[in-house]
Amino acid sequence: MTFHIQAIDVGYLNLSGAANVFLVEGPTGFAMVESGTAATWPALETQLEQRGVHPTQIMDLLLTHIHLDHAGAAGHFAAGNSRVWVHPFGVAHLVDPTKLLASSRRVHGEMFDRLYGDLWPTPEPQALAVVDDQIISAAGFSFRAIETVGHARHHHAWLLQNADERHIFAGDALGIVVPDSDFISIPTPPPEFDPSAWMHSVRRLRDASPTHLWLTHGGLQCSDAANARKFIDRVQERLEQESAFLQVQSAAILRQGRHESDAYQQALSQAMLVYKDWLHTKAASAGVSSRHIAQFLGEYFLRMNLQGALRQASTNA
Ligand SMILES: [Zn+2]
């Protein structure tokens, strides 16, 4: 039996291929993995209607984590009666998004409004905590949560399986695939990026022996076990490279002492240049177009990653 799963490109950042949500049709109805952002909600509604589905028919929304490109429209789904399933650390933030929005505004600055829009609160009875390895029932199927921290501490991947197929909805735990390429980019945002925890999570996903890998940023990447294993190996390699590189850069910046000092700021600018050169060269030699490098691996992404690595290095110091 094959599952009926559709990746829907929500047009995140007004770019095609930047982020997906996944509509799963089962024997008892519909479930959705990821919500998109509040800003992409109107486009998602239209896309659902084109498929003959009204958002209120989606009884269960399964979130991989509460970063707003994954969970920003959770409240919109909840307003249409969906149950919202999320890691225990995410529940309070969905019920009262004040802190989550403030932290996201801190990370994303003036980009925030363009990126996300407002997160509506999810009424408490509809925000349901899922712990590691818990199985929930949605659309008449069983979905298993696999805790996969490292990118964030509130991250689950979701496993949907039958006798023939093992589908993993990976959220950000297997990185991002830049559109029209097979280049894997590793998002390491503050405040919870943790390379060794992330590596452990990648191994967990490998051990689950998936056949199909659905990436929020990248869509369906593999549809058989051998290719899924190869893909996960490549993620592991990229994660190692990226973490090692960022660790060296962070250490050089932190040696300059206080955050406000000129020396620190100079080291930060220097690290940005070195990082840009390093990552863009890698992406270009993997065949990523210069347009996609600018769109998906631009200054904004590099800065976020470096801030995540700095935060991680300074809390571990
Ligand atoms: Zn994320």
Residues whose N, C-alpha, C, O or C-beta is under 5 A from the ligand:
A	BS01	ZN	H67 D172
